Amino acid sequence: MKAFLLLSVLPALGVAKADVRITPADGRRLAQAAFAESRDPRYTLTLAPGPDAFQIANGRVTMVATVTLHLGMDIACPVRISGRPVIRGKWVGLDAPGIDSDDWTCRTAGAALERFALSSLQAGGWDLSSILVRASWDPTQPGPRIPGVQCLTPAEITLRSVTLEPQAMVVQVELPDSAVRQKCPD
């Protein structure tokens, strides 16, 4: 009898899974927010204007950006950053990101450029959990969001995996069943 009760209780304590689609436009917003959070005064990283600045293709995320090194004299370098997305706790980051530039001056300053930009990309990432929490409380927030879920807390979201489709990153998210049923207070 105890085994039956235990099995009956476990489904009630279940976990719901959802796929969150991150379009290039969503990825652009996530990347811009992450770049703005950089606390290293030696450089700034800014996503290029336009829809092509964040692309998902060929199993990789590619961003077109400008890295500005502040080393006595500012050096601005147009760069391409590319990598495979990975989950890092509550964040989506890039695994083994690569950075390159067609600009000769920037390739000459390449060691410093790569060290600053790559360390930033590997240490941080895109704070997807916070974005999903904010979107669950405020339907006017732009995506991405977990469809039909309201008023999440950071502790309720677990990022499990990320895969790439031709025009989207798909992040599998787990939530307690109770989080799926909750409603925002009036």
ROPALUM-75443 format. One line per 2 residues: number of its first residue (from 1); for each residue z negated, x, y of C-alpha. Coordinates in pm, 1 decimal. Layout:
N
NUM = Z X Y; ...
! end
This chain:
186
1 = 0.0 0.0 0.0; -80.3 283.0 244.1
3 = 261.8 443.8 187.7; 434.1 113.1 266.3
5 = 238.2 74.2 590.4; 322.1 429.2 693.0
7 = 693.0 368.4 637.0; 674.0 42.5 833.1
9 = 508.2 212.2 1128.4; 745.6 508.4 1147.9
11 = 1054.3 304.7 1247.1; 847.9 145.9 1526.4
13 = 776.6 498.5 1653.0; 1144.4 583.3 1637.3
15 = 1369.3 780.3 1857.5; 1676.4 645.2 2028.6
17 = 1979.5 867.6 2077.1; 2231.9 837.6 2355.0
19 = 2538.5 1034.7 2455.7; 2556.4 1116.8 2826.8
21 = 2909.7 1187.1 2947.0; 2927.4 1438.7 3229.2
23 = 3262.8 1417.3 3401.4; 3400.6 1703.7 3610.2
25 = 3284.9 1514.0 3924.0; 2932.0 1486.2 3777.7
27 = 2943.1 1852.5 3674.8; 3045.4 1947.7 4026.3
29 = 2737.9 1771.0 4170.4; 2511.2 1934.6 3911.1
31 = 2655.2 2281.2 3981.4; 2628.8 2239.7 4359.0
33 = 2263.7 2136.4 4327.3; 2190.3 2433.9 4099.4
35 = 2366.3 2679.7 4331.8; 2169.8 2543.6 4629.4
37 = 1842.5 2617.9 4445.7; 1905.7 2992.6 4428.4
39 = 1611.0 3180.8 4571.6; 1767.0 3529.0 4571.3
41 = 1839.6 3629.5 4933.8; 2089.4 3896.6 4822.6
43 = 2366.6 3646.1 4746.5; 2482.5 3286.8 4772.9
45 = 2709.0 3107.3 4530.8; 2913.1 2812.8 4660.8
47 = 3148.5 2593.3 4464.0; 3499.1 2582.7 4612.3
49 = 3616.2 2260.5 4775.7; 3834.1 2021.5 4581.2
51 = 3833.3 1854.0 4242.2; 3961.4 2161.7 4056.0
53 = 3646.6 2362.6 4130.4; 3477.7 2231.7 3813.6
55 = 3693.6 2195.9 3504.8; 3634.6 2127.5 3138.1
57 = 3908.2 2259.6 2911.4; 3967.1 2472.0 2602.5
59 = 3603.9 2453.8 2489.0; 3474.0 2599.4 2817.3
61 = 3347.0 2498.8 3157.7; 3525.5 2681.4 3439.2
63 = 3411.5 2682.0 3800.4; 3590.6 2820.0 4103.9
65 = 3340.8 2945.5 4358.2; 3270.2 3195.9 4630.4
67 = 2998.2 3454.7 4585.4; 2873.1 3605.4 4909.1
69 = 2678.2 3927.1 4871.5; 2431.5 3993.6 5153.3
71 = 2389.7 4370.1 5119.7; 2377.0 4490.1 5480.1
73 = 2728.1 4360.3 5531.1; 2836.1 4025.6 5383.9
75 = 3109.2 4042.3 5121.9; 3261.2 3706.5 5021.5
77 = 3442.5 3699.1 4689.3; 3643.7 3417.1 4534.7
79 = 3549.7 3402.0 4165.6; 3609.1 3208.8 3845.4
81 = 3302.1 3154.1 3629.8; 3356.1 3041.6 3273.7
83 = 3131.7 2979.8 2975.3; 3031.3 2751.1 2693.2
85 = 2762.9 2496.6 2780.7; 2428.6 2519.3 2600.2
87 = 2096.8 2337.2 2615.0; 1801.6 2531.1 2758.0
89 = 1502.6 2299.6 2739.3; 1561.6 2031.5 3005.0
91 = 1864.0 2214.0 3146.4; 2231.9 2257.2 3064.2
93 = 2341.3 2616.8 3115.3; 2625.9 2849.3 3029.3
95 = 2611.0 3077.7 2727.5; 2753.4 3425.5 2788.3
97 = 2923.1 3331.2 3113.3; 3210.3 3542.3 3232.9
99 = 3303.3 3601.7 3593.9; 3626.0 3738.9 3734.1
101 = 3819.3 3757.8 4058.4; 4179.1 3815.3 4159.8
103 = 4062.2 3979.9 4482.2; 4081.5 4361.7 4465.0
105 = 3782.1 4413.4 4696.6; 3572.4 4183.9 4482.0
107 = 3671.9 4358.6 4162.0; 3563.3 4686.6 4326.1
109 = 3223.1 4533.7 4406.2; 3226.9 4381.7 4059.0
111 = 2911.4 4535.9 3913.5; 2685.7 4399.7 4188.7
113 = 2873.8 4071.8 4195.6; 2843.9 4018.9 3823.4
115 = 2480.0 4122.9 3806.4; 2368.4 3872.5 4073.3
117 = 2588.2 3580.6 3973.4; 2546.6 3613.1 3598.2
119 = 2169.8 3661.0 3610.6; 2147.2 3344.9 3818.7
121 = 2366.3 3147.7 3578.2; 2180.9 3270.7 3270.8
123 = 1833.5 3213.8 3415.1; 1898.3 2863.0 3539.8
125 = 2147.3 2591.9 3487.6; 2191.0 2230.0 3569.3
127 = 1873.5 2023.8 3581.5; 2015.6 1731.5 3387.5
129 = 1677.9 1580.6 3296.4; 1576.6 1537.8 3661.4
131 = 1913.2 1381.8 3745.1; 1879.1 1135.6 3455.1
133 = 1525.2 1043.6 3564.3; 1633.7 981.9 3926.1
135 = 1935.3 777.9 3814.4; 1714.4 561.8 3589.0
137 = 1492.6 469.0 3885.6; 1768.4 425.3 4144.6
139 = 2093.1 256.1 4039.6; 2260.8 372.5 4363.5
141 = 2233.8 738.6 4255.9; 2560.5 889.7 4133.5
143 = 2595.3 971.0 3762.9; 2548.5 1091.1 3511.1
145 = 2306.8 835.0 3371.4; 2189.7 692.5 3040.0
147 = 2342.2 344.1 3027.3; 2094.5 54.8 3020.3
149 = 1780.7 268.1 3053.0; 1536.3 224.5 3340.7
151 = 1245.1 415.2 3490.7; 1233.1 722.3 3270.1
153 = 982.9 1002.2 3308.5; 1073.0 1367.9 3247.4
155 = 854.1 1375.0 2935.4; 1062.8 1100.7 2773.4
157 = 1392.3 1292.0 2781.1; 1486.3 1550.5 2521.3
159 = 1826.9 1717.4 2545.6; 1949.4 1791.9 2192.1
161 = 2306.9 1920.3 2202.4; 2613.4 1954.6 2418.0
163 = 2975.3 1929.1 2312.6; 3298.7 1933.1 2507.3
165 = 3571.3 1672.2 2511.9; 3897.9 1720.3 2701.2
167 = 3754.2 1588.9 3031.9; 3377.9 1566.1 2978.3
169 = 3068.3 1741.9 2859.1; 2878.5 1515.4 2622.8
171 = 2504.8 1576.1 2603.3; 2312.5 1408.5 2323.3
173 = 1979.4 1284.5 2456.6; 1680.7 1157.0 2260.4
175 = 1430.8 908.7 2399.9; 1137.7 728.1 2244.4
177 = 1228.1 369.9 2154.6; 966.3 254.2 2404.4
179 = 1160.6 422.5 2686.7; 1471.5 224.3 2597.1
181 = 1282.4 -105.9 2625.7; 1083.0 -33.7 2943.1
183 = 1169.1 -195.1 3275.5; 1101.1 -72.8 3627.4
185 = 804.5 -229.6 3805.6; 892.6 -499.7 4056.7
! end
